[in-house]
């Protein structure tokens, strides 16, 4: 490493925030599949697993895309890590709420 190069926290922050975004996506698609039959049917990628196959597949794709975009934007930057951490915790909490049966079952089914 040359003296001009400095380590940044952008790539690590991108990975952490992307995990929150992926978690939120799982909670969102779980709730949407319960509330909207057409989404539930569209997420059924494998009959024995039902719409769970699509929910998890879409959530993983959202996580990977978010990670790629954020990494590209932040790979050489120093970001406000405390803000990223707080946003990630909030997104994970909302994602967990979306996968909690009493919550998503309140939307129909």
C-alpha positions as CSV (number, residue, x, y, z in Angstrom):
1,X,0.0,0.0,0.0
2,X,1.4,3.4,-1.0
3,X,1.4,6.3,1.5
4,X,-1.3,7.9,-0.6
5,X,-3.7,5.0,-0.3
6,X,-5.9,4.9,2.8
7,X,-8.3,2.3,4.0
8,X,-12.0,3.2,3.9
9,X,-15.0,1.7,5.5
10,X,-17.2,2.0,2.4
11,X,-17.0,-1.7,1.3
12,X,-17.8,-3.0,4.8
13,X,-20.6,-0.5,5.2
14,X,-22.0,-1.5,1.8
15,X,-22.1,-5.2,2.9
16,X,-23.8,-4.4,6.2
17,X,-26.4,-2.1,4.8
18,X,-27.2,-4.6,2.0
19,X,-27.9,-7.2,4.6
20,X,-30.5,-4.9,6.1
21,X,-32.0,-4.2,2.7
22,X,-32.2,-7.9,1.9
23,X,-33.9,-8.6,5.3
24,X,-36.4,-5.9,4.6
25,X,-37.1,-7.3,1.2
26,X,-37.9,-10.8,2.8
27,X,-40.3,-9.2,5.2
28,X,-41.9,-7.1,2.6
29,X,-42.4,-10.0,0.1
30,X,-43.7,-12.2,2.9
31,X,-46.3,-9.6,3.9
32,X,-47.2,-8.8,0.2
33,X,-47.6,-12.5,-0.6
34,X,-50.1,-12.8,2.3
35,X,-52.0,-9.7,1.3
36,X,-52.1,-10.0,-2.6
37,X,-52.9,-13.4,-4.2
38,X,-51.4,-12.5,-7.5
39,X,-48.0,-11.8,-5.8
40,X,-48.3,-15.0,-3.8
41,X,-48.9,-17.0,-7.1
42,X,-46.0,-15.2,-8.9
43,X,-43.6,-16.0,-6.0
44,X,-44.5,-19.8,-6.2
45,X,-41.3,-20.8,-8.1
46,X,-41.3,-24.4,-6.9
47,X,-44.7,-26.1,-6.0
48,X,-43.5,-28.2,-3.0
49,X,-42.1,-25.1,-1.3
50,X,-44.9,-22.8,-2.4
51,X,-44.3,-19.0,-2.4
52,X,-41.5,-19.3,0.1
53,X,-39.3,-20.3,-2.8
54,X,-39.9,-17.0,-4.5
55,X,-39.8,-14.9,-1.4
56,X,-36.3,-16.1,-0.5
57,X,-35.1,-16.0,-4.1
58,X,-36.2,-12.4,-4.6
59,X,-34.8,-11.4,-1.2
60,X,-31.4,-12.8,-2.1
61,X,-31.4,-11.1,-5.5
62,X,-32.3,-7.8,-3.8
63,X,-29.5,-8.3,-1.3
64,X,-26.9,-9.0,-4.0
65,X,-28.0,-6.1,-6.2
66,X,-28.0,-3.7,-3.2
67,X,-24.6,-4.9,-2.2
68,X,-23.2,-4.5,-5.7
69,X,-24.6,-1.0,-6.1
70,X,-23.6,0.2,-2.7
71,X,-20.1,-1.3,-3.1
72,X,-19.7,0.4,-6.4
73,X,-20.7,3.7,-4.9
74,X,-18.7,3.4,-1.6
75,X,-15.7,1.4,-2.5
76,X,-13.3,4.3,-2.1
77,X,-15.3,6.3,0.4
78,X,-15.4,6.8,4.1
79,X,-19.0,6.7,5.1
80,X,-20.8,7.6,8.4
81,X,-20.8,4.1,9.8
82,X,-23.0,4.9,12.7
83,X,-25.8,6.0,10.4
84,X,-25.3,2.9,8.2
85,X,-25.5,0.7,11.3
86,X,-28.6,2.4,12.6
87,X,-30.3,2.1,9.2
88,X,-29.3,-1.6,9.0
89,X,-30.7,-2.4,12.5
90,X,-34.0,-0.6,11.6
91,X,-34.3,-2.5,8.3
92,X,-33.6,-5.9,9.9
93,X,-36.2,-5.1,12.6
94,X,-38.8,-4.2,9.9
95,X,-37.9,-7.3,7.9
96,X,-38.3,-9.5,11.0
97,X,-41.6,-7.9,11.7
98,X,-42.7,-8.7,8.2
99,X,-41.9,-12.4,8.7
100,X,-43.7,-12.6,12.1
101,X,-46.9,-14.6,11.5
102,X,-49.3,-12.4,13.6
103,X,-48.2,-9.4,11.6
104,X,-48.4,-10.8,8.0
105,X,-51.5,-12.9,8.8
106,X,-53.3,-9.6,9.7
107,X,-53.1,-8.7,6.0
108,X,-55.4,-11.6,4.9
109,X,-54.9,-15.0,3.6
